[in-house]
Amino acid sequence: MEPRSTLPVDPLGIPQAERVALEQLAVELATEAGDMVRDERPDGLGVEHTKSSDLDVVTIMDTRCETLLRSRIAAARPDDGVLGEEGSAVLGRSGLTWVLDPIDGTVNYLYDLPAYAVSVAVVVGDPTTPGRWATVAGAVVCPRTREVFHARAGGGAWVVTDGRRRGPLRTSGVSELGGMLLATGFAYDRQVRVGQAAVVADLLPRVRDVRRMGAAALDLCHVAAGRVDGYFERCTKPWDVAAGMLLVTEAGGSVTGLAEGSGPSGEMVVAAGPAGHQVLLRELRALVRGADRSP
């Protein structure tokens, strides 16, 4: 019997056949969008406007990609809702909402660095309220490596490379802080970065190393694949993590917030294998509280 969710909404309440179909659609959508943003990347890539700060940019291709995804979803699943990074939320009638990040790692994409992704997830519940939603199926595509990470609730986590599917993926078994390779990211708010930098500065001498790759969805995929031992970040949005967090949990790991019993939210996302999660969480609780108290 499949384990049931402890959240107020349960992705396993969706019939298995529908979960399989949703996973397949997520893979198709993310793959088509990923091919577009890679193959049609303009030589003189334009920046349309900034979002939360002058560091947070929206490219022409962000908008084109989300438009493509929304049109495909409207055709295939007209009763579903849509929450995308670049467009307004669309309420649905089915109880399912597609959560889209057309280009996660936009700055990497602008600079033609390979660490960017398209993330497509479908969730049950209200994705705008922490702890009130859960991911049913999702896919994360890294266009430059052509890797397609995908999962559905109760179906394991997988990656397709060069047409070959590998898995099920498993998270790392590292349990000691000193042996952990960690991934993290930084907010676009310059003041928030001060506290984030203090946390990393404290951790860095005490862990194996820290990576800042610039795409939360890919960081979570790397946790799921055991390529990094843990990941933490503040100021993420649902579209950053909706697909990746399912990959981690289906790979045997944990994804939580900072407070006891809390789910991931903009306050903090902490992801790691079962052996290392509590170790990392304990350190982050102490460090974040200390950083928040600093002048």
C-alpha positions as CSV (number, residue, x, y, z in Angstrom):
1,M,0.0,0.0,0.0
2,E,1.3,3.5,-0.9
3,P,2.1,5.7,2.1
4,R,-0.4,8.5,2.7
5,S,0.5,12.1,3.0
6,T,0.5,13.8,6.4
7,L,-0.5,17.1,4.7
8,P,-4.1,18.4,4.8
9,V,-4.3,17.6,1.0
10,D,-3.2,14.2,-0.2
11,P,-1.7,13.7,-3.7
12,L,-2.3,10.0,-3.4
13,G,-6.0,10.8,-3.4
14,I,-5.7,11.3,-7.1
15,P,-6.2,8.0,-8.9
16,Q,-3.0,6.3,-9.9
17,A,-3.9,6.2,-13.6
18,E,-4.4,10.0,-13.5
19,R,-1.1,10.5,-11.7
20,V,0.6,8.5,-14.4
21,A,-1.0,10.6,-17.1
22,L,-0.2,13.9,-15.3
23,E,3.5,12.9,-15.0
24,Q,3.7,12.1,-18.7
25,L,2.1,15.4,-19.5
26,A,4.5,17.3,-17.2
27,V,7.4,15.6,-19.0
28,E,6.1,16.5,-22.4
29,L,5.4,20.1,-21.4
30,A,8.8,20.6,-19.8
31,T,10.7,18.9,-22.6
32,E,9.0,21.0,-25.3
33,A,9.5,24.2,-23.4
34,G,13.1,23.3,-22.6
35,D,13.9,22.7,-26.3
36,M,12.4,26.1,-27.1
37,V,14.4,28.1,-24.6
38,R,17.6,26.4,-25.6
39,D,17.2,26.3,-29.4
40,E,15.6,29.7,-29.8
41,R,17.7,31.7,-27.3
42,P,18.3,35.1,-28.9
43,D,21.9,36.1,-29.6
44,G,21.2,39.6,-28.1
45,L,19.0,38.4,-25.3
46,G,16.7,41.2,-24.0
47,V,15.7,41.9,-20.5
48,E,12.1,43.1,-20.4
49,H,11.9,44.4,-16.9
50,T,12.9,43.6,-13.3
51,K,10.7,41.9,-10.7
52,S,11.5,42.1,-7.0
53,S,14.7,44.1,-7.4
54,D,17.2,45.3,-9.9
55,L,18.9,41.9,-9.6
56,D,15.8,39.9,-10.5
57,V,15.2,39.9,-14.3
58,V,12.6,38.7,-16.7
59,T,13.7,37.8,-20.2
60,I,11.7,37.7,-23.4
61,M,12.1,33.9,-23.4
62,D,10.6,33.6,-19.8
63,T,7.4,35.2,-21.1
64,R,7.4,33.2,-24.4
65,C,8.0,29.9,-22.5
66,E,5.2,30.5,-20.0
67,T,2.8,31.4,-22.8
68,L,3.6,28.2,-24.5
69,L,3.1,26.1,-21.4
70,R,-0.2,27.9,-20.6
71,S,-1.5,27.3,-24.1
72,R,-0.6,23.6,-23.9
73,I,-2.3,23.1,-20.5
74,A,-5.4,25.0,-21.6
75,A,-5.7,22.6,-24.5
76,A,-5.0,19.4,-22.6
77,R,-6.5,20.2,-19.2
78,P,-9.0,23.1,-19.5
79,D,-10.5,22.5,-16.0
80,D,-7.1,22.8,-14.2
81,G,-5.8,26.0,-12.6
82,V,-2.4,27.5,-13.5
83,L,0.1,29.4,-11.3
84,G,3.1,30.7,-13.2
85,E,6.0,32.9,-12.3
86,E,5.4,35.4,-15.1
87,G,1.6,35.5,-15.5
88,S,-1.5,35.9,-13.4
89,A,-3.0,32.9,-11.6
90,V,-5.9,31.1,-13.3
91,L,-8.4,29.4,-11.1
92,G,-9.5,25.9,-12.1
93,R,-12.5,23.6,-11.4
94,S,-10.7,20.3,-11.1
95,G,-8.9,20.9,-7.8
96,L,-5.5,20.6,-9.6
97,T,-3.2,23.5,-10.4
98,W,-0.2,23.6,-12.7
99,V,2.7,25.4,-11.1
100,L,5.2,26.7,-13.7
101,D,8.7,28.1,-13.7
102,P,9.4,28.8,-17.4
103,I,13.1,29.5,-16.7
104,D,14.5,28.8,-13.3
105,G,17.9,30.3,-13.2
106,T,17.1,33.3,-15.4
107,V,20.4,35.0,-14.7
108,N,22.3,31.9,-15.7
109,Y,20.3,31.9,-18.9
110,L,21.0,35.5,-19.6
111,Y,24.8,34.8,-19.3
112,D,24.5,31.6,-21.2
113,L,25.6,29.5,-18.2
114,P,24.2,25.9,-18.4
115,A,22.5,25.7,-15.0
116,Y,19.0,26.7,-15.8
117,A,15.8,24.7,-16.1
118,V,12.1,24.5,-16.9
119,S,10.0,23.3,-14.0
120,V,6.5,22.0,-14.5
121,A,4.4,20.6,-11.6
122,V,0.8,19.8,-10.9
123,V,-0.4,20.1,-7.4
124,V,-3.5,19.5,-5.3
125,G,-4.6,22.2,-2.8
126,D,-3.8,25.9,-2.7
127,P,-0.1,26.5,-3.9
128,T,-0.2,30.1,-2.6
129,T,-0.6,29.0,1.0
130,P,2.3,27.1,2.7
131,G,1.4,23.7,4.0
132,R,-1.9,23.6,2.1
133,W,-0.8,21.9,-1.1
134,A,1.1,18.9,-2.3
135,T,2.6,18.0,-5.6
136,V,1.0,15.2,-7.6
137,A,3.5,15.0,-10.5
138,G,6.3,17.1,-11.9
139,A,9.2,17.4,-14.3
140,V,12.3,19.5,-14.3
141,V,14.3,19.7,-17.6
142,C,17.9,21.0,-17.8
143,P,17.9,22.0,-21.5
144,R,21.7,22.2,-21.8
145,T,22.4,18.7,-20.4
146,R,19.1,17.4,-21.8
147,E,18.4,15.7,-18.5
148,V,14.7,15.2,-17.7
149,F,14.0,14.6,-14.0
150,H,10.4,13.4,-13.3
151,A,8.3,11.9,-10.6
152,R,4.7,11.3,-9.5
153,A,3.3,10.7,-6.0
154,G,4.0,7.1,-5.1
155,G,5.9,6.4,-8.3
156,G,9.5,7.1,-7.5
157,A,11.9,9.6,-8.9
158,W,13.7,9.2,-12.2
159,V,16.0,10.9,-14.7
160,V,16.1,10.5,-18.5
161,T,19.4,11.2,-20.2
162,D,20.0,10.6,-23.9
163,G,16.7,8.8,-24.1
164,R,17.6,6.3,-21.3
165,R,15.7,6.3,-18.1
166,R,17.7,5.8,-14.9
167,G,16.5,5.3,-11.4
168,P,14.7,5.1,-9.1
169,L,16.8,7.9,-7.8
170,R,18.0,7.8,-4.1
171,T,19.1,10.7,-1.9
172,S,22.5,10.7,-0.1
173,G,23.1,8.6,3.0
174,V,25.6,11.1,4.5
175,S,24.7,11.8,8.1
176,E,27.5,13.9,9.5
177,L,27.7,17.7,8.9
178,G,31.4,17.6,8.1
179,G,30.8,15.2,5.2
180,M,28.0,17.2,3.6
181,L,28.2,18.8,0.2
182,L,25.5,21.5,0.3
183,A,23.7,23.5,-2.3
184,T,22.1,26.9,-1.6
185,G,20.9,30.0,-3.2
186,F,20.6,33.7,-2.4
187,A,17.7,36.1,-2.5
188,Y,17.4,39.0,-4.9
189,D,16.8,41.3,-1.9
190,R,20.2,42.7,-1.1
191,Q,19.5,43.1,2.6
192,V,18.3,39.5,2.9
193,R,21.6,38.4,1.4
194,V,23.5,39.8,4.3
195,G,21.9,37.2,6.6
196,Q,22.2,34.5,4.0
197,A,25.9,35.3,3.7
198,A,26.4,35.0,7.4
199,V,24.8,31.6,7.5
200,V,27.0,30.3,4.6
201,A,30.2,31.9,6.2
202,D,29.5,29.9,9.4
203,L,28.7,26.6,7.7
204,L,31.5,26.7,5.1
205,P,34.4,25.7,7.4
206,R,32.3,22.9,8.9
207,V,31.0,21.1,5.9
208,R,32.6,19.4,2.9
209,D,31.8,22.4,0.7
210,V,29.0,24.6,-0.5
211,R,27.7,25.1,-4.1
212,R,25.7,28.0,-5.4
213,M,24.5,27.0,-8.8
214,G,21.6,29.4,-9.3
215,A,18.6,27.3,-9.9
216,A,16.5,26.0,-7.0
217,A,14.7,23.4,-9.1
218,L,18.0,21.9,-10.3
219,D,19.4,22.0,-6.7
220,L,16.5,19.8,-5.6
221,C,17.0,17.4,-8.5
222,H,20.6,17.1,-7.4
223,V,19.5,16.3,-3.9
224,A,17.2,13.6,-5.3
225,A,20.0,12.1,-7.4
226,G,22.5,12.1,-4.5
227,R,24.7,14.5,-6.3
228,V,24.6,16.9,-3.3
229,D,23.8,15.9,0.3
230,G,21.5,18.7,1.1
231,Y,20.0,22.0,0.0
232,F,18.6,25.1,1.8
233,E,17.4,28.5,0.7
234,R,15.2,31.4,1.8
235,C,12.8,33.4,-0.3
236,T,11.8,30.7,-2.8
237,K,8.4,30.7,-4.4
238,P,6.1,27.7,-5.1
239,W,7.2,27.5,-8.7
240,D,10.8,27.2,-7.7
241,V,10.3,24.0,-5.7
242,A,7.0,22.4,-6.6
243,A,8.4,19.8,-8.9
244,G,11.8,19.4,-7.2
245,M,10.5,18.8,-3.8
246,L,8.4,15.8,-5.1
247,L,11.6,14.4,-6.7
248,V,13.4,14.6,-3.3
249,T,10.6,12.9,-1.3
250,E,10.1,10.2,-3.9
251,A,13.9,9.6,-3.8
252,G,13.6,8.9,0.0
253,G,14.5,12.4,1.3
254,S,12.8,15.0,3.3
255,V,11.8,18.6,2.4
256,T,10.6,20.9,5.2
257,G,10.6,24.4,6.5
258,L,12.6,25.6,9.4
259,A,10.1,25.4,12.2
260,E,9.2,22.1,13.8
261,G,6.6,20.3,11.7
262,S,6.5,23.1,9.0
263,G,6.4,22.6,5.3
264,P,8.7,24.4,2.9
265,S,7.9,28.0,2.3
266,G,9.5,31.3,1.5
267,E,10.9,31.4,5.0
268,M,13.1,28.4,4.3
269,V,13.3,25.2,2.3
270,V,15.5,22.5,3.7
271,A,16.0,19.3,1.7
272,A,18.3,16.3,2.3
273,G,18.5,12.6,2.6
274,P,16.9,10.9,5.7
275,A,20.1,10.6,7.5
276,G,21.3,14.2,7.1
277,H,18.1,16.2,7.1
278,Q,17.7,16.6,10.9
279,V,21.5,17.4,11.2
280,L,21.2,20.1,8.6
281,L,18.0,21.4,10.0
282,R,19.4,21.7,13.5
283,E,22.3,23.8,12.3
284,L,20.2,26.0,10.2
285,R,17.7,26.8,13.0
286,A,20.5,28.0,15.2
287,L,22.3,30.0,12.4
288,V,19.2,31.6,10.9
289,R,18.0,32.8,14.3
290,G,21.5,34.2,15.0
291,A,21.7,36.0,11.7
292,D,18.2,37.4,12.1
293,R,19.2,38.9,15.5
294,S,22.3,40.5,14.1
295,P,22.1,44.3,13.5
